[in-house]
Amino acid sequence: MALTVIGGANFLGRYLIRALAGEYSEIRLADMYPYRKSVYALQEEIGDKITKHPLHYSLNLRQCIEGSKDVIVVTHDYFKLAFGKNFYLEKAAGYAKNAGIKKFIWVGPHELDQLNDLDGNPEALIQETINKVRLLIPEFSILRTNLIFGENCTSLVIHKALESLANSQTIVTAKEGSSKFQPVHEADVLKAFKELKAGEAAELAGPEVMTWKEIVETLSKYANVNEPSHEGFGHRMSSYLGSCSKFGDLIYPSHYVQLYKLLSGDLLPTPTKTGTTKLSDVYGPSKFKGIPTLDWHRVILD
């Protein structure tokens, strides 16, 4: 009994694979970039039941789906002209339908959406894709999440903030830290995933609305460092350049552009499910255990 996780190499894909591995005899990790040290570590942890499937061609996508019992599509963490975010979901749904797969789930953290608007309005493009997939697979289920935090599954923007604080580096911020989020704990994400019903579209958020400044303040206390400033010309200029759709990629790595765009506005869609764990419950003062450094200068971070 096989499970295919498309986009399985990123932080959320790996978390779901770890959590679900015991329920399947075979795990197929499919990704555009599965050859990461984090994935090799995952293979060593889970063993021979997990196989990697690089999605270089459409044929690779079809082959990793055929013969599976269930398919999960996790939005991938590649941002450089990433037209493929919606393409993979649509294409995978077509192959899943042909293979007779009924359990087809999209897990989409909002922070991994394609936020660049050069191809059109991002939300409109996502909705167009959802409509196409629903026509193919009426049982199609969706779990959308706010920023995720935890010991085993951490949003890129929170991970970057912790890295910067731990290493006395300038944080990534925008709008003087005023943008609002509703961070949700990894355990609440897994619970919501397991409770998804066929055909359901769930929007998951945490129990409290926090500004980015408040989030960084909590992380600063956790790391036992002084809270950094979100104001000043340097932050304003970095945010302006980094969030520019046409020129941001010429100045910053694509992941930085994604972070600046993310922090340039509120992320407060109306939740249908709400978690119970607060950010401060996990990131309590002076409990910092360290944070692995990601390769922010590369296309793939880990």
Sine and cosine of phi, psi and omega as CSV:
sin_phi,cos_phi,sin_psi,cos_psi,sin_omega,cos_omega
0.00,0.00,0.91,-0.42,-0.15,-0.99
-0.96,-0.28,0.57,-0.82,0.16,-0.99
-0.89,-0.45,0.78,-0.63,0.10,-1.00
-0.96,-0.27,0.80,-0.60,0.06,-1.00
-0.89,-0.47,0.97,-0.25,0.03,-1.00
-1.00,0.07,0.79,-0.62,-0.17,-0.98
0.99,0.12,0.41,0.91,-0.11,-0.99
-0.97,0.24,-0.11,0.99,-0.07,-1.00
-1.00,0.06,-0.27,0.96,-0.06,-1.00
-0.99,0.10,0.01,-1.00,-0.14,-0.99
-0.85,0.52,-0.61,0.79,-0.01,-1.00
-0.99,0.16,-0.63,0.78,0.05,-1.00
-0.86,0.52,-0.71,0.71,0.01,-1.00
-0.91,0.42,-0.63,0.78,0.01,-1.00
-0.89,0.46,-0.71,0.70,0.01,-1.00
-0.91,0.41,-0.64,0.77,0.02,-1.00
-0.88,0.47,-0.71,0.70,0.03,-1.00
-0.86,0.52,-0.67,0.74,-0.07,-1.00
-0.95,0.31,-0.50,0.87,-0.12,-0.99
-0.97,-0.25,-0.11,0.99,-0.13,-0.99
-0.83,0.55,-0.59,0.81,-0.04,-1.00
-0.94,0.35,-0.21,0.98,-0.05,-1.00
-1.00,-0.06,-0.08,1.00,-0.07,-1.00
-0.72,-0.70,0.47,-0.88,0.03,-1.00
-1.00,0.08,-0.30,0.95,-0.01,-1.00
-0.58,-0.82,0.70,-0.71,0.07,-1.00
-0.88,-0.48,0.83,-0.55,0.03,-1.00
-0.96,-0.29,0.95,-0.32,0.01,-1.00
-1.00,-0.04,0.95,-0.32,-0.04,-1.00
-0.93,-0.36,0.73,-0.68,-0.06,-1.00
-0.28,-0.96,0.43,-0.90,0.11,-0.99
-0.91,0.43,-0.52,0.85,-0.03,-1.00
-0.73,-0.68,0.97,0.25,-0.02,-1.00
-0.99,0.10,-0.15,0.99,-0.08,-1.00
-1.00,0.02,0.96,0.29,-0.03,-1.00
-0.85,-0.52,0.46,-0.89,0.03,-1.00
-0.88,0.47,-0.54,0.84,0.02,-1.00
-0.92,0.39,-0.54,0.84,0.02,-1.00
-0.97,0.25,-0.63,0.78,0.09,-1.00
-0.87,0.50,-0.65,0.76,0.04,-1.00
-0.89,0.45,-0.62,0.79,0.03,-1.00
-0.90,0.43,-0.66,0.75,0.04,-1.00
-0.88,0.47,-0.67,0.74,0.02,-1.00
-0.90,0.44,-0.55,0.83,-0.02,-1.00
-0.96,0.28,-0.69,0.72,-0.11,-0.99
-1.00,0.00,-0.56,0.83,0.04,-1.00
0.98,-0.21,-0.35,-0.94,-0.18,-0.98
-0.94,0.34,-0.25,0.97,-0.06,-1.00
-0.94,0.34,-0.26,0.96,-0.02,-1.00
-0.98,-0.19,0.75,-0.66,0.04,-1.00
-0.82,-0.58,0.55,-0.84,0.01,-1.00
-1.00,-0.09,0.63,-0.78,0.01,-1.00
-0.75,-0.66,0.99,-0.15,0.05,-1.00
-0.94,0.33,0.77,-0.64,-0.09,-1.00
-1.00,-0.09,0.92,0.40,0.00,-1.00
-0.99,0.16,-0.48,0.88,-0.05,-1.00
-0.71,-0.71,0.31,-0.95,0.04,-1.00
-0.86,0.50,-0.55,0.83,0.02,-1.00
-0.87,0.49,-0.63,0.78,0.01,-1.00
-0.88,0.48,-0.63,0.77,0.00,-1.00
-0.91,0.42,-0.70,0.71,0.01,-1.00
-0.90,0.44,-0.68,0.73,-0.06,-1.00
-0.91,0.40,-0.58,0.81,-0.02,-1.00
-0.96,0.26,-0.29,0.96,0.00,-1.00
-1.00,-0.02,-0.63,0.77,-0.05,-1.00
-0.87,0.49,0.76,-0.65,0.00,-1.00
1.00,0.02,-0.08,1.00,0.04,-1.00
-0.99,0.15,0.44,-0.90,0.11,-0.99
-1.00,0.09,-0.73,0.69,-0.04,-1.00
-0.76,-0.65,0.45,-0.89,0.02,-1.00
-0.75,-0.66,0.77,-0.64,0.11,-0.99
-0.89,-0.46,0.76,-0.65,0.11,-0.99
-0.94,-0.34,0.89,-0.46,0.08,-1.00
-0.97,-0.26,0.78,-0.63,0.01,-1.00
-0.79,0.61,0.78,-0.62,-0.09,-1.00
-0.97,0.23,0.29,-0.96,-0.11,-0.99
-0.96,-0.26,0.56,0.83,0.05,-1.00
-0.95,-0.31,0.78,-0.62,-0.17,-0.99
-0.87,-0.49,-0.15,0.99,-0.07,-1.00
-0.96,0.26,0.98,-0.22,-0.02,-1.00
0.77,0.64,0.77,0.64,-0.23,-0.97
-1.00,0.08,0.91,0.41,0.06,-1.00
-0.86,0.51,-0.48,0.88,-0.14,-0.99
-0.92,0.40,-0.14,0.99,-0.04,-1.00
-0.87,0.50,-0.75,0.66,0.04,-1.00
-0.98,0.18,-0.54,0.84,-0.02,-1.00
-0.86,0.51,-0.72,0.70,-0.03,-1.00
-0.88,0.48,-0.65,0.76,0.00,-1.00
-0.90,0.43,-0.72,0.69,0.00,-1.00
-0.91,0.43,-0.73,0.68,-0.05,-1.00
-0.91,0.41,-0.68,0.74,0.01,-1.00
-0.89,0.46,-0.61,0.79,0.02,-1.00
-0.90,0.44,-0.64,0.77,0.03,-1.00
-0.89,0.46,-0.70,0.71,0.02,-1.00
-0.93,0.37,-0.60,0.80,0.01,-1.00
-0.91,0.41,-0.65,0.76,0.04,-1.00
-0.88,0.48,-0.72,0.69,-0.01,-1.00
-0.90,0.44,-0.49,0.87,-0.01,-1.00
-1.00,0.05,-0.02,1.00,0.04,-1.00
0.97,0.23,0.38,0.92,-0.03,-1.00
-0.99,0.14,0.77,-0.64,-0.03,-1.00
-0.99,-0.11,-0.59,0.81,-0.05,-1.00
-1.00,-0.05,0.99,-0.15,-0.05,-1.00
-0.79,-0.61,0.91,-0.42,-0.15,-0.99
-0.81,-0.58,0.70,-0.71,0.15,-0.99
-0.95,-0.30,0.83,-0.56,0.11,-0.99
-0.94,-0.33,0.92,-0.38,-0.15,-0.99
-0.81,-0.58,1.00,-0.05,0.15,-0.99
-0.89,0.47,0.74,-0.68,-0.03,-1.00
-0.86,0.51,-0.51,0.86,-0.05,-1.00
-0.92,0.38,-0.32,0.95,0.01,-1.00
-0.99,-0.11,0.00,1.00,0.07,-1.00
-0.87,0.49,0.43,-0.90,0.12,-0.99
-0.97,0.25,0.97,-0.25,-0.09,-1.00
-1.00,0.02,-0.25,0.97,0.05,-1.00
-0.93,0.37,0.75,-0.66,-0.11,-0.99
-0.99,-0.15,0.27,0.96,-0.03,-1.00
-0.92,0.39,-0.46,0.89,0.02,-1.00
-1.00,-0.01,-0.05,1.00,-0.06,-1.00
0.77,-0.63,0.04,-1.00,0.00,-1.00
-0.89,0.46,0.88,-0.48,-0.08,-1.00
-0.84,0.55,-0.69,0.72,-0.03,-1.00
-0.92,0.40,-0.62,0.79,0.02,-1.00
-0.91,0.40,-0.63,0.78,0.02,-1.00
-0.91,0.41,-0.64,0.76,0.03,-1.00
-0.90,0.44,-0.71,0.71,-0.01,-1.00
-0.90,0.44,-0.61,0.80,0.05,-1.00
-0.87,0.49,-0.68,0.74,0.03,-1.00
-0.91,0.42,-0.69,0.72,0.02,-1.00
-0.85,0.53,-0.69,0.72,0.00,-1.00
-0.88,0.47,-0.66,0.75,0.02,-1.00
-0.89,0.45,-0.69,0.72,-0.03,-1.00
-0.92,0.38,-0.62,0.79,0.01,-1.00
-0.88,0.47,-0.57,0.82,0.05,-1.00
-0.91,0.42,-0.57,0.82,0.00,-1.00
-0.98,0.20,-0.70,0.71,-0.08,-1.00
-0.74,-0.68,1.00,-0.09,-0.03,-1.00
-0.87,0.50,-0.43,0.90,-0.01,-1.00
-0.99,0.15,0.04,1.00,-0.02,-1.00
-0.78,0.63,0.82,-0.57,-0.01,-1.00
-0.93,-0.36,0.49,-0.87,-0.07,-1.00
-0.72,-0.69,0.71,-0.71,0.18,-0.98
-0.79,-0.61,0.92,-0.39,0.05,-1.00
-0.97,-0.24,0.63,-0.77,-0.07,-1.00
-0.78,-0.62,0.45,-0.89,0.18,-0.98
-0.99,0.16,-0.20,-0.98,0.03,-1.00
-0.85,0.53,0.70,-0.72,-0.05,-1.00
-0.96,-0.27,0.64,-0.77,0.06,-1.00
-0.69,-0.73,0.39,-0.92,0.03,-1.00
0.41,-0.91,0.02,-1.00,-0.03,-1.00
-0.98,0.21,-0.39,0.92,-0.09,-1.00
-0.89,-0.45,-0.14,0.99,-0.07,-1.00
-0.47,-0.88,0.97,-0.25,-0.11,-0.99
-0.79,-0.61,0.78,-0.63,0.06,-1.00
-0.80,0.60,0.54,-0.84,-0.03,-1.00
-0.87,0.50,-0.63,0.78,-0.06,-1.00
-0.93,0.36,-0.59,0.80,0.07,-1.00
-0.95,0.31,-0.65,0.76,0.05,-1.00
-0.86,0.50,-0.70,0.72,0.00,-1.00
-0.89,0.45,-0.66,0.75,0.01,-1.00
-0.89,0.46,-0.68,0.73,0.02,-1.00
-0.90,0.43,-0.67,0.74,0.07,-1.00
-0.85,0.53,-0.76,0.65,-0.06,-1.00
-0.89,0.45,-0.68,0.73,0.00,-1.00
-0.91,0.42,-0.68,0.74,-0.04,-1.00
-0.92,0.39,-0.48,0.88,-0.07,-1.00
-0.95,-0.31,0.24,0.97,0.03,-1.00
0.83,0.56,0.66,0.75,0.02,-1.00
-0.97,-0.26,0.31,-0.95,0.03,-1.00
-0.92,0.38,0.74,-0.67,0.00,-1.00
-0.98,0.19,0.39,-0.92,0.15,-0.99
-1.00,0.07,0.82,-0.58,-0.01,-1.00
-0.48,-0.88,0.17,-0.98,0.03,-1.00
-0.37,-0.93,0.39,-0.92,0.04,-1.00
0.80,0.60,0.57,0.82,0.02,-1.00
0.82,0.57,0.51,0.86,0.06,-1.00
0.97,0.25,0.30,0.95,-0.12,-0.99
-1.00,0.03,-0.23,0.97,-0.02,-1.00
-0.90,0.43,0.58,-0.82,-0.14,-0.99
-0.95,-0.32,0.59,-0.80,-0.01,-1.00
-0.66,-0.76,0.15,-0.99,0.02,-1.00
-0.70,-0.72,0.95,0.31,-0.14,-0.99
-0.87,0.49,0.62,-0.79,-0.10,-0.99
-0.82,-0.58,0.62,-0.78,-0.06,-1.00
-0.98,0.21,0.51,-0.86,-0.03,-1.00
-0.82,0.57,-0.63,0.78,0.00,-1.00
-0.91,0.40,-0.57,0.82,0.06,-1.00
-0.93,0.36,-0.55,0.84,0.07,-1.00
-0.90,0.43,-0.74,0.67,-0.02,-1.00
-0.90,0.44,-0.65,0.76,0.03,-1.00
-0.88,0.48,-0.72,0.70,0.01,-1.00
-0.90,0.44,-0.61,0.79,0.03,-1.00
-0.88,0.47,-0.73,0.68,-0.06,-1.00
-0.94,0.35,-0.37,0.93,-0.01,-1.00
-1.00,-0.01,-0.09,1.00,-0.01,-1.00
-0.85,0.52,0.71,-0.70,0.07,-1.00
-0.99,-0.16,0.38,-0.92,0.02,-1.00
-0.85,0.53,0.79,-0.62,0.02,-1.00
0.99,0.12,-0.03,1.00,-0.05,-1.00
-0.98,0.17,0.57,-0.82,0.15,-0.99
-0.87,-0.50,0.95,-0.31,-0.08,-1.00
-0.95,-0.33,0.64,-0.77,0.08,-1.00
-0.91,-0.42,0.91,-0.41,-0.11,-0.99
-0.96,-0.28,0.71,-0.70,0.06,-1.00
-0.62,-0.78,0.26,-0.97,0.03,-1.00
-0.99,0.14,-0.02,-1.00,-0.12,-0.99
-0.98,0.17,-0.18,0.98,-0.06,-1.00
-0.64,-0.77,0.60,-0.80,0.10,-1.00
-1.00,0.05,0.77,-0.64,-0.02,-1.00
-0.72,-0.69,0.61,-0.79,0.16,-0.99
-0.97,0.25,0.31,-0.95,0.06,-1.00
-0.88,0.48,-0.57,0.82,0.04,-1.00
-0.89,0.46,-0.66,0.75,0.03,-1.00
-0.93,0.37,-0.60,0.80,0.05,-1.00
-0.89,0.45,-0.74,0.68,0.00,-1.00
-0.91,0.42,-0.58,0.81,0.06,-1.00
-0.87,0.49,-0.70,0.72,0.04,-1.00
-0.89,0.45,-0.68,0.74,0.01,-1.00
-0.92,0.39,-0.57,0.82,0.02,-1.00
-0.90,0.43,-0.69,0.73,0.04,-1.00
-0.90,0.43,-0.62,0.78,0.04,-1.00
-0.87,0.49,-0.69,0.72,-0.02,-1.00
-0.99,0.10,-0.05,1.00,0.02,-1.00
0.86,0.51,0.74,0.68,0.06,-1.00
-0.76,-0.65,0.28,-0.96,0.05,-1.00
-0.93,0.38,0.62,-0.79,0.03,-1.00
-0.92,0.38,0.77,-0.63,-0.01,-1.00
-0.98,0.21,0.30,-0.95,0.05,-1.00
-0.99,0.14,0.54,-0.84,0.08,-1.00
-0.95,-0.31,0.08,1.00,-0.09,-1.00
-0.95,-0.32,0.17,-0.99,0.06,-1.00
0.92,-0.40,0.37,-0.93,-0.05,-1.00
-0.88,0.48,-0.64,0.76,-0.03,-1.00
-0.86,0.51,-0.71,0.70,0.03,-1.00
-0.91,0.42,-0.67,0.74,-0.02,-1.00
-0.90,0.44,-0.68,0.73,-0.01,-1.00
-0.93,0.37,-0.68,0.73,0.02,-1.00
-0.88,0.48,-0.67,0.74,0.01,-1.00
-0.91,0.42,-0.68,0.73,0.00,-1.00
-0.88,0.47,-0.75,0.67,-0.02,-1.00
-0.94,0.34,-0.67,0.75,-0.06,-1.00
-0.92,0.38,-0.51,0.86,-0.04,-1.00
-1.00,-0.07,0.06,1.00,0.01,-1.00
-0.96,0.27,0.85,-0.52,-0.07,-1.00
-0.89,0.46,-0.60,0.80,-0.11,-0.99
-1.00,0.07,-0.54,0.84,-0.16,-0.99
-0.88,-0.47,-0.18,0.98,-0.07,-1.00
-0.84,0.55,-0.68,0.73,-0.04,-1.00
-0.93,0.36,-0.31,0.95,0.03,-1.00
-0.98,0.19,-0.34,0.94,-0.10,-1.00
-0.96,-0.29,-0.65,0.76,-0.08,-1.00
-0.86,-0.51,0.43,-0.90,0.20,-0.98
-0.84,0.54,0.49,-0.87,-0.13,-0.99
-0.86,0.51,-0.49,0.87,0.03,-1.00
-0.92,0.39,-0.61,0.79,0.05,-1.00
-0.90,0.43,-0.66,0.75,0.03,-1.00
-0.85,0.53,-0.69,0.72,0.03,-1.00
-0.87,0.49,-0.68,0.73,-0.01,-1.00
-0.90,0.43,-0.69,0.73,0.01,-1.00
-0.90,0.44,-0.65,0.76,0.04,-1.00
-0.90,0.43,-0.68,0.74,0.00,-1.00
-0.87,0.50,-0.66,0.75,-0.07,-1.00
-0.99,0.12,-0.01,1.00,-0.03,-1.00
-1.00,0.02,0.03,1.00,0.01,-1.00
-0.37,-0.93,0.23,-0.97,0.02,-1.00
-0.95,0.31,0.53,-0.85,0.12,-0.99
-0.85,-0.52,0.99,0.16,-0.10,-0.99
-0.72,-0.70,0.82,0.57,0.13,-0.99
-0.91,0.42,0.48,-0.88,-0.05,-1.00
-0.92,0.39,0.88,-0.47,-0.05,-1.00
-0.97,0.23,0.56,-0.83,0.17,-0.98
-0.99,-0.17,-0.30,0.95,0.08,-1.00
-0.72,-0.70,0.62,-0.78,-0.02,-1.00
-0.78,-0.62,0.77,-0.63,0.04,-1.00
-0.97,0.26,0.07,-1.00,-0.08,-1.00
-0.90,-0.43,-0.30,0.95,-0.09,-1.00
-1.00,-0.02,0.79,-0.62,0.02,-1.00
-1.00,0.06,0.37,-0.93,0.03,-1.00
-0.84,0.54,-0.68,0.74,-0.04,-1.00
-0.94,0.34,-0.32,0.95,0.06,-1.00
-0.92,0.39,-0.52,0.86,-0.03,-1.00
-0.99,-0.15,-0.68,0.74,-0.03,-1.00
-0.98,-0.19,0.92,0.39,0.03,-1.00
-0.97,0.24,0.34,-0.94,-0.05,-1.00
-0.83,0.56,0.75,-0.66,0.11,-0.99
0.87,0.49,0.49,0.87,0.04,-1.00
-0.97,-0.24,0.21,0.98,-0.13,-0.99
-0.88,0.48,0.77,-0.64,0.00,-1.00
-0.93,-0.37,0.16,0.99,-0.06,-1.00
0.99,-0.11,0.27,-0.96,-0.02,-1.00
-0.58,-0.82,0.76,-0.64,0.03,-1.00
-0.91,0.40,0.58,-0.81,0.00,-1.00
-1.00,0.04,0.79,-0.61,0.04,-1.00
-1.00,-0.05,0.33,-0.94,-0.04,-1.00
-1.00,0.00,0.99,0.16,-0.14,-0.99
-0.94,0.35,-0.28,0.96,0.00,-1.00
-1.00,0.10,-0.14,0.99,-0.05,-1.00
-0.99,-0.17,0.20,-0.98,0.05,-1.00
-0.92,0.39,-0.66,0.75,0.02,-1.00
-0.93,-0.37,0.78,-0.62,-0.19,-0.98
-0.97,0.24,-0.59,0.81,-0.18,-0.98
-0.79,-0.61,0.00,0.00,0.00,0.00
